[in-house]
Amino acid sequence: MLEISCRGLLFDLDGVLVDSTPAVARVWTKWAIAHGFDPDETVRLAHGRPSIATIRDLLPGANYEEENAVVLRGEIEDTDGVIALPGARELLNSLPPARWAVVTSCSRSLAEVRLKTAGLPYPQQVVTSEDVARGKPDAEPYQKGARLLGASPSDCVVFEDAPAGIQAGKAAGCTVIALRTTVCDRELEQAGADWILPGYDSLVALTSNHADDAIRLQLRD
């Protein structure tokens, strides 16, 4: 069993705390078909990144804000099948509220909807696509998440499932644990994940009531 000591935990949302895959696929498939793109490739490209970044890549010269509003509205309205990943609720409830944050490529309104729909606790600190100038894979989101927790990025552990998010966490200087929920191990390794877990049943978080004490994470295969 491997043990990691840290001062803060930074969680991506979709594919890490919440399973929203069916809803995301439905919304992006509809958008892709409307614009003549391959749905599967569009869904793959969109995962783990701000939606407006995907739109810019696929529709250069388009009205990005207008197109992004269409996607956002679809994702907010489509909550069918959005659930908490196994063990996520129990893990978050076991952590001191001031020691963890959500760092997501979602908008704040979408993050709120998905957390509420999944029945997860709402964090004291949230970083969304609206809070940064440069989204994942840039380091800025996780640098800001660490700062909100009052910790150095090197003292934080990031939980991710997508290559763009893993790259962002590593660029920020964090340790990155990848969950095997979205892409294959090869992609997670190539993105730079330090460890890969099949799920939260392979993780034990040991904390104390003292704010300055480290969080100890025990990982097993």
N, C-alpha and C positions, 0 to 999 in steps of 0.2 A: 504494500500500500504506500502510495506517494503522499507526502504532506506538503502543502504550500501555505505560507504565512503571508497575509496581506492586511492592508488598512481599509480597503474599500472594494466593493463589487459593482461592476458596471454591466448591466444586462441589455443586450439588444431585445427587441420585442417579438417580432414575427419570426417563428421558427425557433425561438429560444424560451420565451415564456408562454406565448400564445400560438396555437395552431390555427392559422388563418389561410392556409394554402388553398383550400377549395374556393374561398371567396376571392382571394387575390387572382387566382387563375381565371375565374369567371369574368371579373371586371376587365382584366387586361386582354383576355381573349376577345371580348366584345369590342374593345377599343382597337385591337389589332385588325380584326376583320373589317371594321369600318374604314380603316386606312390602307387595307390591302397588304398587311404584313403577315408573316407566319406567326400564328398564335403561340406555338410552343417556344420558338426562339424569343419572342417578345416577353413572355413570362419569365424565361430564364434571364434575359438581360435586365429586367426590372427588379429582380429579387435583390434585396439588401441595399438598394440605392434610393435616393430621393426620386420620386416619380417624375419630377420635372427634368431631372438629368436624363432619364430614359427618353422622354419626349424630345428633348433637344437633340439627342443622338439620332433618333429616327426621323424627325420632321424638322430638319434645318430650315429656318426662315418662317416657321409657323408661329401662331400666337400661342406661346408656351403657357402663359397664365390661363388662357381660356381652355386649352386642352387639359391642363393639369386640374382645373376645376371640375371638368367632366369626370376624370378618373377619381378624384377625391370624393366627389358626390356619390359615385358608384360604390366606392369602398365603404363609405360611412353607412350607406343604406343597406348594403349586403352583409349581414352578420350571420347568415345561416351557416352553421357548422363551425363557428368561431368558438374555440374552447381552450382552456388552459392545458398546457402540456403536462403529462403525468409528473407529479412531484414538485411542480413549480410553485403552487400555492403554499405547500408545506415548507418549502425552502424559504420563501420570502417571509412567511410569518415567523420563522425561527430567527430572522436576522434583526439586529437593532435598526430601526427605521432610518437613522442618520448615517448608516454605513453602506447603503446601497442606492443605486440610481438606475433609471432606464435611459438608455441612449439609443434613439431610434431614428430611422430615416422617414418615419411617418410625420404627418402634421400633428400638432397637439390635439386637434379635435378628433382625428382618427385614432390616435393613441388612447385617448380617453374612452372612446366608444369600445375599442377592443379590450382594454383592461376591464371595463365594466361588464361587457358581455361575457367575458371569460371568468368573471368572479374573482379577480385578483386584487390584492391591496394596491391602492394608488400610492406611488412613491412620493416622498418629500421633495425629491429632485428629479426632474425630467429634462432631457435634452432632445429636441425634435429638429426636423429639417428647417423650421422657422427660426431656430436659435443660433444658427451657424451660417457663415458665408460660404463655406465649402463643406459639402457632405462627404460621407464615406465613398471612396476609400481614403480620403484625406484624414489626417490625424486630428483635425480640429474638434469633431464631436466628442471623442474620448478624452482629449485634453481638457475640454470644458467640463465633462462629467467628473473627472478627477478633481478639478478645481472646486466644483460645487460641493464635493465631499470633504474638502480641505485636505486632500491627500496628493502626494506626488503620483504621476502616472506609473512610475516604477513600483509603487506600493499598491497598485490596483490590479485586480484580475478582471478581464473582460470575458463575457460569455457570448459567443457568436455562432452562427450557422452558415454564413455566406462568405465567399472569398473577399468581397469588397469590405465587409465589416472586420474580418480578420486582419486584412491589410491595414485598415484604419487603426485598429488596436495596437498592432505591432509598430506602426509609424509613430504612435503616440508614446511608445515606450512601456506599454503594459504587457503583462503576461496574458496570453490568450488561451482559453479553453474552448474548443469547438465541440458542438453537439452534432451528432450524426443524424440530423433530422431532415436535411434538405438536399445536400450534395454528397458525392462519394468521398471516401477518405483521401483519395489521391488529390482531389481539388482542395480539400482542407489543408493537407500537408503542403501543397504547392503554394498556398496563400500564406503559409508561415505559422500555422497553429502550433502551439507548444505541446498541447495534449488534446486528444480526441476522446469524448465520452459517448456511449450509446444513449445515455439519459441520466436523470437526476438520481436514480437508484444506485448509481455508481459514485455518488458524492455524499460526503457527510461534512456539514459545516459546524464547527465548534466555536462558540462565541462566549463572551463574558459580559457582565453588566457594566464593566468599566470602559468608558468611552475610548481610553487610550490603548486598550489591549488589542492585540492583533486578532484577526479572524483566522482560524486554522481550517484549511480545506483538506480533507482526506479523500484521495481519488483511488479507485480500484478499477481494474479492467472488467 
